[in-house]
Amino acid sequence: MCDCPPGDKNRCGPNSKCTNRAILQECPEACEAVQGGCNNRGVSRKEVNPAVEIREAPGKGMGAFAIRDIPKQMYNEPAMEVTTIMEIV
């Protein structure tokens, strides 16, 4: 749970002092039950970011591509890399 004040209109939003958002982590599900809701659960709610489109990346599979500039801290999905077992050994 974060320490954002209940009832705040922008609770856990980009301009809040949400500790989870600060460490680029979504708030837990219980945070939405607090008065004011939670504005830091977009990935779990499967909200589509209008600045991103999903399309084929030639030779790589599907990928997410920014179609315009995305303001800092608007989207907190962590970046991941696929690693083969040969790269680890």
C-alpha positions in Angstrom: 0.0 0.0 0.0 1.2 3.5 -0.7 0.9 6.5 1.6 -1.1 8.8 -0.7 -3.9 10.7 1.1 -7.4 9.3 0.8 -9.9 11.5 -1.2 -7.2 13.1 -3.4 -8.5 13.6 -6.9 -5.1 12.7 -8.4 -4.3 10.0 -5.9 -1.2 8.0 -7.0 -1.1 10.0 -10.3 1.9 11.3 -12.2 2.1 14.5 -10.1 1.5 12.8 -6.7 4.2 11.8 -4.2 3.2 8.1 -4.5 6.1 6.0 -3.3 5.2 3.1 -5.6 5.1 5.3 -8.6 8.5 6.8 -7.6 10.1 3.4 -7.7 8.3 2.6 -11.0 6.0 0.0 -9.5 2.2 -0.3 -9.7 0.2 0.1 -6.5 -1.4 -3.1 -5.1 -5.0 -3.9 -5.8 -6.1 -2.9 -2.3 -5.0 0.7 -3.1 -8.0 1.1 -5.5 -10.4 0.5 -2.6 -9.2 3.6 -0.7 -11.3 6.8 -1.1 -10.1 8.5 -4.3 -9.1 5.3 -6.0 -5.7 4.7 -7.5 -4.2 6.2 -10.6 -1.2 3.9 -10.7 -2.7 0.6 -11.8 -3.0 1.2 -15.6 -1.2 -2.0 -16.6 -3.3 -4.2 -14.3 -6.5 -2.6 -15.6 -5.2 -3.2 -19.2 -5.6 0.5 -20.0 -4.2 1.2 -23.4 -1.7 4.0 -23.7 -2.7 6.0 -26.8 1.0 6.8 -27.5 1.9 3.1 -28.0 0.9 0.6 -30.6 1.6 -3.1 -30.7 2.9 -4.4 -34.0 5.3 -7.0 -35.6 9.0 -6.3 -35.1 10.7 -8.0 -38.1 12.6 -11.0 -37.0 11.7 -10.5 -33.3 8.0 -11.1 -32.9 5.5 -8.6 -31.5 6.6 -5.4 -29.9 5.4 -2.1 -28.3 6.3 1.0 -30.2 5.9 4.7 -29.2 4.1 6.6 -31.9 4.7 10.0 -30.2 6.7 11.3 -27.3 5.6 9.9 -23.9 6.0 12.2 -20.9 8.3 10.9 -18.2 6.5 8.7 -15.6 3.3 8.4 -17.7 3.8 4.7 -18.2 5.6 2.6 -15.7 5.8 -0.8 -17.4 9.3 -2.2 -16.8 11.4 -3.0 -19.8 12.4 -6.7 -20.1 15.0 -8.5 -22.3 14.7 -12.0 -23.6 17.9 -13.9 -22.7 18.8 -17.4 -24.1 20.4 -20.1 -21.9 23.6 -19.8 -24.0 24.0 -16.1 -23.0 23.8 -17.1 -19.4 26.3 -19.9 -19.5 
